[in-house]
């Protein structure tokens, strides 16, 4: 089935994880386009204030990963549900199992709310440690619990959506960077070290990497909502990959204070060289922001 969702001037969209790193940019972009957004957010999270004042956004508190969470809906009928919420570390099997259970419950929520389509976000971790070009037809081979859970949710949610009569689209996200990126990740730490004139130790940087600005990632998710083909998987990436060391040297040259100490090749050896032909062909989406130009604004 390759159906396109009929897009009206204004859509009603349910969004989970709408205050998170990617979620904030998706929420902001949806609101800027005039869509009505129902953002399901974790109760009491300090991140909720990021989107509390955005126009056209209604906050709904609910911990969808809680064992006792039962989907209910009392709002107006909606067009689409975008599922971004996720919890736990990459090797936390218990948390990742809860993510699968919560993700499958979103089919029930979408059906209750009258949604015609559901958009899930997966990850490059589904491909595992491969040096092959990541095209969507490449067999998955995840090595971490996060990647394994994404593959499981991908397969099970597709079957559940088909049974429920809801259009299903899956976007595999590669390395996003930008506003609200967690400081536990490499790029924000590298930038902070270079700004402060410190040393930063990292891998050899010989592996290919692909960085996509988070606002471009948000527009890609929305493009899949509007014009992605049902029952299809899409890579969400920049497509202009290069050695991770080259990205690191761009950061170093921009701030010219710190020192990068390169170490051994990482193990497992993950090298990102994603294909983005499919999403560009089917939706017309393409990135707008260059890595070199967006660092100062975002960090």
PEVENDA-V420207 format. One record per residue. N is the residue number from 1. RES is the residue in three letters. PHI is phi in whole degrees, -180 to 180 (* if undefined). Layout:
n->N res->RES phi->PHI
n->N res->RES phi->PHI
//
This chain:
n->1 res->UNK phi->*
n->2 res->UNK phi->-126
n->3 res->UNK phi->-101
n->4 res->UNK phi->-104
n->5 res->UNK phi->-66
n->6 res->UNK phi->-77
n->7 res->UNK phi->-94
n->8 res->UNK phi->-90
n->9 res->UNK phi->-60
n->10 res->UNK phi->-127
n->11 res->UNK phi->-117
n->12 res->UNK phi->-103
n->13 res->UNK phi->-126
n->14 res->UNK phi->-93
n->15 res->UNK phi->-133
n->16 res->UNK phi->-98
n->17 res->UNK phi->69
n->18 res->UNK phi->-71
n->19 res->UNK phi->-106
n->20 res->UNK phi->-81
n->21 res->UNK phi->-56
n->22 res->UNK phi->-75
n->23 res->UNK phi->-58
n->24 res->UNK phi->-58
n->25 res->UNK phi->-68
n->26 res->UNK phi->-66
n->27 res->UNK phi->-60
n->28 res->UNK phi->-63
n->29 res->UNK phi->-69
n->30 res->UNK phi->-61
n->31 res->UNK phi->-65
n->32 res->UNK phi->-64
n->33 res->UNK phi->-83
n->34 res->UNK phi->89
n->35 res->UNK phi->-77
n->36 res->UNK phi->-84
n->37 res->UNK phi->-118
n->38 res->UNK phi->-106
n->39 res->UNK phi->-97
n->40 res->UNK phi->-86
n->41 res->UNK phi->-124
n->42 res->UNK phi->-69
n->43 res->UNK phi->-58
n->44 res->UNK phi->79
n->45 res->UNK phi->-69
n->46 res->UNK phi->-67
n->47 res->UNK phi->-72
n->48 res->UNK phi->-61
n->49 res->UNK phi->-66
n->50 res->UNK phi->-61
n->51 res->UNK phi->-115
n->52 res->UNK phi->-61
n->53 res->UNK phi->-101
n->54 res->UNK phi->-71
n->55 res->UNK phi->-67
n->56 res->UNK phi->67
n->57 res->UNK phi->-116
n->58 res->UNK phi->-111
n->59 res->UNK phi->-85
n->60 res->UNK phi->-125
n->61 res->UNK phi->-79
n->62 res->UNK phi->-179
n->63 res->UNK phi->-91
n->64 res->UNK phi->-69
n->65 res->UNK phi->-92
n->66 res->UNK phi->-68
n->67 res->UNK phi->-60
n->68 res->UNK phi->-96
n->69 res->UNK phi->-71
n->70 res->UNK phi->-124
n->71 res->UNK phi->-61
n->72 res->UNK phi->-138
n->73 res->UNK phi->-149
n->74 res->UNK phi->-124
n->75 res->UNK phi->-86
n->76 res->UNK phi->-73
n->77 res->UNK phi->-62
n->78 res->UNK phi->-114
n->79 res->UNK phi->-94
n->80 res->UNK phi->-152
n->81 res->UNK phi->-118
n->82 res->UNK phi->-112
n->83 res->UNK phi->-104
n->84 res->UNK phi->-115
n->85 res->UNK phi->-61
n->86 res->UNK phi->-158
n->87 res->UNK phi->-142
n->88 res->UNK phi->86
n->89 res->UNK phi->-82
n->90 res->UNK phi->-65
n->91 res->UNK phi->-114
n->92 res->UNK phi->-92
n->93 res->UNK phi->-65
n->94 res->UNK phi->-66
n->95 res->UNK phi->-64
n->96 res->UNK phi->-69
n->97 res->UNK phi->-64
n->98 res->UNK phi->-63
n->99 res->UNK phi->-64
n->100 res->UNK phi->-66
n->101 res->UNK phi->-60
n->102 res->UNK phi->-63
n->103 res->UNK phi->-63
n->104 res->UNK phi->-71
n->105 res->UNK phi->-65
n->106 res->UNK phi->-67
n->107 res->UNK phi->-64
n->108 res->UNK phi->-63
n->109 res->UNK phi->-64
n->110 res->UNK phi->-60
n->111 res->UNK phi->-67
n->112 res->UNK phi->-61
n->113 res->UNK phi->-87
n->114 res->UNK phi->78
n->115 res->UNK phi->-68
n->116 res->UNK phi->-87
n->117 res->UNK phi->-145
n->118 res->UNK phi->-129
n->119 res->UNK phi->-116
n->120 res->UNK phi->-106
n->121 res->UNK phi->-114
n->122 res->UNK phi->-101
n->123 res->UNK phi->-155
n->124 res->UNK phi->-61
n->125 res->UNK phi->-62
n->126 res->UNK phi->-64
n->127 res->UNK phi->-77
n->128 res->UNK phi->79
n->129 res->UNK phi->-88
n->130 res->UNK phi->-129
n->131 res->UNK phi->-106
n->132 res->UNK phi->-80
n->133 res->UNK phi->-65
n->134 res->UNK phi->-87
n->135 res->UNK phi->-99
n->136 res->UNK phi->-62
n->137 res->UNK phi->-84
n->138 res->UNK phi->-65
n->139 res->UNK phi->-58
n->140 res->UNK phi->-79
n->141 res->UNK phi->-156
n->142 res->UNK phi->-70
n->143 res->UNK phi->-111
n->144 res->UNK phi->-109
n->145 res->UNK phi->-63
n->146 res->UNK phi->-61
n->147 res->UNK phi->-64
n->148 res->UNK phi->-62
n->149 res->UNK phi->-66
n->150 res->UNK phi->-65
n->151 res->UNK phi->-64
n->152 res->UNK phi->-62
n->153 res->UNK phi->-65
n->154 res->UNK phi->-57
n->155 res->UNK phi->-67
n->156 res->UNK phi->-73
n->157 res->UNK phi->-70
n->158 res->UNK phi->-62
n->159 res->UNK phi->-66
n->160 res->UNK phi->-68
n->161 res->UNK phi->-66
n->162 res->UNK phi->-62
n->163 res->UNK phi->-64
n->164 res->UNK phi->-84
n->165 res->UNK phi->75
n->166 res->UNK phi->-115
n->167 res->UNK phi->-65
n->168 res->UNK phi->-128
n->169 res->UNK phi->-136
n->170 res->UNK phi->-124
n->171 res->UNK phi->-112
n->172 res->UNK phi->-89
n->173 res->UNK phi->-88
n->174 res->UNK phi->-96
n->175 res->UNK phi->-84
n->176 res->UNK phi->-89
n->177 res->UNK phi->-142
n->178 res->UNK phi->140
n->179 res->UNK phi->-58
n->180 res->UNK phi->72
n->181 res->UNK phi->-64
n->182 res->UNK phi->-59
n->183 res->UNK phi->-71
n->184 res->UNK phi->-77
n->185 res->UNK phi->-94
n->186 res->UNK phi->-62
n->187 res->UNK phi->-63
n->188 res->UNK phi->-60
n->189 res->UNK phi->-67
n->190 res->UNK phi->-63
n->191 res->UNK phi->-62
n->192 res->UNK phi->-61
n->193 res->UNK phi->-65
n->194 res->UNK phi->-69
n->195 res->UNK phi->-65
n->196 res->UNK phi->-94
n->197 res->UNK phi->71
n->198 res->UNK phi->-104
n->199 res->UNK phi->-86
n->200 res->UNK phi->-133
n->201 res->UNK phi->-98
n->202 res->UNK phi->-145
n->203 res->UNK phi->-69
n->204 res->UNK phi->-62
n->205 res->UNK phi->75
n->206 res->UNK phi->-78
n->207 res->UNK phi->-74
n->208 res->UNK phi->-70
n->209 res->UNK phi->-141
n->210 res->UNK phi->-137
n->211 res->UNK phi->-105
n->212 res->UNK phi->-124
n->213 res->UNK phi->-63
n->214 res->UNK phi->-60
n->215 res->UNK phi->-68
n->216 res->UNK phi->-68
n->217 res->UNK phi->-61
n->218 res->UNK phi->-64
n->219 res->UNK phi->-66
n->220 res->UNK phi->-68
n->221 res->UNK phi->-60
n->222 res->UNK phi->-68
n->223 res->UNK phi->-62
n->224 res->UNK phi->-68
n->225 res->UNK phi->-61
n->226 res->UNK phi->-84
n->227 res->UNK phi->-144
n->228 res->UNK phi->-68
n->229 res->UNK phi->-83
n->230 res->UNK phi->-63
n->231 res->UNK phi->70
n->232 res->UNK phi->-118
n->233 res->UNK phi->-110
n->234 res->UNK phi->-130
n->235 res->UNK phi->-76
n->236 res->UNK phi->-114
n->237 res->UNK phi->-156
n->238 res->UNK phi->-77
n->239 res->UNK phi->95
n->240 res->UNK phi->-103
n->241 res->UNK phi->-79
n->242 res->UNK phi->-159
n->243 res->UNK phi->-59
n->244 res->UNK phi->-58
n->245 res->UNK phi->-61
n->246 res->UNK phi->-66
n->247 res->UNK phi->-63
n->248 res->UNK phi->-62
n->249 res->UNK phi->-70
n->250 res->UNK phi->-63
n->251 res->UNK phi->-62
n->252 res->UNK phi->-60
n->253 res->UNK phi->-68
n->254 res->UNK phi->-72
n->255 res->UNK phi->-106
n->256 res->UNK phi->53
n->257 res->UNK phi->-124
n->258 res->UNK phi->-87
n->259 res->UNK phi->-127
n->260 res->UNK phi->-101
n->261 res->UNK phi->-109
n->262 res->UNK phi->-88
n->263 res->UNK phi->-112
n->264 res->UNK phi->-86
n->265 res->UNK phi->-61
n->266 res->UNK phi->-71
n->267 res->UNK phi->-139
n->268 res->UNK phi->-66
n->269 res->UNK phi->-92
n->270 res->UNK phi->-98
n->271 res->UNK phi->-125
n->272 res->UNK phi->-99
n->273 res->UNK phi->-141
n->274 res->UNK phi->-77
n->275 res->UNK phi->-89
n->276 res->UNK phi->-122
n->277 res->UNK phi->-62
n->278 res->UNK phi->-67
n->279 res->UNK phi->-67
n->280 res->UNK phi->-69
n->281 res->UNK phi->-67
n->282 res->UNK phi->-83
n->283 res->UNK phi->-121
n->284 res->UNK phi->83
n->285 res->UNK phi->-69
n->286 res->UNK phi->-155
n->287 res->UNK phi->-67
n->288 res->UNK phi->-111
n->289 res->UNK phi->-102
n->290 res->UNK phi->-93
n->291 res->UNK phi->-54
n->292 res->UNK phi->-62
n->293 res->UNK phi->-94
n->294 res->UNK phi->-108
n->295 res->UNK phi->-66
n->296 res->UNK phi->-64
n->297 res->UNK phi->-66
n->298 res->UNK phi->-92
n->299 res->UNK phi->-124
//
